[in-house]
Amino acid sequence: MAEQCAAVPFADLSIQWQAIRERALPDLLKLFESSEYCLGSWVSAFERDFAQYVGSRHAVAVNSGTSALHLALLAAGIGPGDRVILPSHTFVATLWAVLYVGAEPILCDIDPRTGTMDVEDARRRMLPGCKAIMPVHLYGQPVDMQAVLALAQEKGLLIIEDVAQAHGARFAGRSVGSIGSYGCFSFYPGKNLGAAGEGGMVVTEDGQAAEKMRALRNHGQYQRWIHQELGYNYRMEGIQGLILGHKLPLLPGWTDERRRIAKRYEEGLADLPLLLPRVLNHDHVFHLYVIRTPQREGLRRYLEERLIQTGIHYPIPVHRQPCYTQLQLRLDAEYPQTDLFTEQCLSLPLFVGMSDAQIERVVAAIRDYFAEGSRE
Ligand SMILES: *Cc1c(COP(=O)(O)O)cnc(C)c1O
C-alpha cells in the first residue's frame, strides 16, 4: 500500500552517485590534495577513455555541451555568410552554436515517427551557402546517418553531430558522434552520462582541429601566455573529469537498463491509443521515453495527481521561441510536424535505478487514464 502512494520522480540521479561513491571518494580526496581543479590529469585520462569508447581519434573536454557545439563550428571554419541546417525540434543550444559563430541557421522539419531530423526535408530546404548539417540524435535515437552522409556528400556539407542525448548509440555499427566530422556531447547531470555539474566533449578524427579546439577552450593558447587567436574559457573542471571517468565504465550497463525500462513501457502500453517511440535506426539509448497523444494535457494532469512526474521535451519549438523573432531570423517557413509533435509529446519517468514497482505504477496509471475515458 505504501508503494502505491509513493511518488515516481521524473529522474533520480542519486543512484548513479551511489554506484561510484566508494571508488570515487578516495580519488576526490587526491584531487583536492593535488589542486588539479581545471583540466589536469583526470580530465586527460577521461578524454582518452571517452575517445576510445566512441571510437574517435581525438576527444577535447569542455565545460558544457553548448561549448562543445560552439568549438566544433569554430574549428570547422563556419562563420558569417555561411548557412547551417539543423532541425527545428531540438534543445535550443544547437541553434545557439550557429548564432555564436555568426552563421545563419536554416531549420528543417522532423520525421513524425521519431522526432528526429527529416533528412529529405533538409534537402528540400537547402539554400546556397549552406556549409554544414547538424543532425541531433534526439531522445537517444540516431538520425538516419546514411541519408545524412549522402546529402552531405552531394551538397559538400560538413557534418556536426549533436550527441548530447545519445552517448553510446550506434548507427550501422558505428557510435554516433564518430560518423560526422565532429561529435558534440553534453555531460549535464541529467544526460545518459552526467557530471557533478556541467561538462561537454567534442570528438573528431582531425588532429589539427583537435589542437585548435584545445587552444580555443583555453584562451586561444597553443603555447602558454601566447594568445594566438580569440579564445574562450571552456575548460573542463578536474572534478568533472574524475566523476565522468568513474561513471564511463558503468555506462553500457546503464544503457541496457534504460532499454529494459523502455521495453517494459512498450509491453505495458502497446494496446493503448498512444504513439509509442518508434525505433527505426538500429539503436536507441533512451535518454528520454517520449510518447504522443492528442490528450497530452489531460494525461499529464492525471499522472501528476497520482504523484507521477512527467516532462515535455520541448514545449516550445525553436522557431516559436521569442528569441527567434528578437534575433530577426527568417520566419518564412513552417514546420508542421514539429508543431504537432510539440503539442502531443510527453516524456515518461526513466532513470537508472528505477524500480519495477515504479515502472508498473506508471504503466497502471496510464492504463487507468484511458480506461476511464478521455478527460481532457
Ligand atoms: C543538453 C543538450 C545540449 C546542451 O548541452 P549543455 O551541456 O546543457 O550545454 C545541446 N543539445 C541537446 C540536444 C541537448 O539535449
The ligand as an SDF file (V2000), in Angstrom:
LIG
                    3D

 15 15  0  0  0  0  0  0  0  0999 V2000
   21.6740   19.1790  -23.3010 C   0  0  0  0  0  0  0  0  0  0  0  0
   21.7200   19.4840  -24.7330 C   0  0  0  0  0  0  0  0  0  0  0  0
   22.6210   20.4140  -25.2780 C   0  0  0  0  0  0  0  0  0  0  0  0
   23.4470   21.3600  -24.4460 C   0  0  0  0  0  0  0  0  0  0  0  0
   24.2430   20.8100  -23.5030 O   0  0  0  0  0  0  0  0  0  0  0  0
   24.6770   21.6550  -22.1970 P   0  0  0  0  0  0  0  0  0  0  0  0
   25.7030   20.7760  -21.5910 O   0  0  0  0  0  0  0  0  0  0  0  0
   23.4600   21.8220  -21.3660 O   0  0  0  0  0  0  0  0  0  0  0  0
   25.2400   22.9450  -22.6650 O   0  0  0  0  0  0  0  0  0  0  0  0
   22.6820   20.5470  -26.6520 C   0  0  0  0  0  0  0  0  0  0  0  0
   21.8840   19.8330  -27.4590 N   0  0  0  0  0  0  0  0  0  0  0  0
   20.9780   18.9500  -26.9790 C   0  0  0  0  0  0  0  0  0  0  0  0
   20.1300   18.1850  -27.9390 C   0  0  0  0  0  0  0  0  0  0  0  0
   20.8600   18.7530  -25.6020 C   0  0  0  0  0  0  0  0  0  0  0  0
   19.9630   17.8750  -25.1400 O   0  0  0  0  0  0  0  0  0  0  0  0
  1  2  1  0
  2  3  1  0
  2 14  2  0
  3  4  1  0
  3 10  2  0
  4  5  1  0
  5  6  1  0
  6  7  2  0
  6  8  1  0
  6  9  1  0
 10 11  1  0
 11 12  2  0
 12 13  1  0
 12 14  1  0
 14 15  1  0
M  END
$$$$
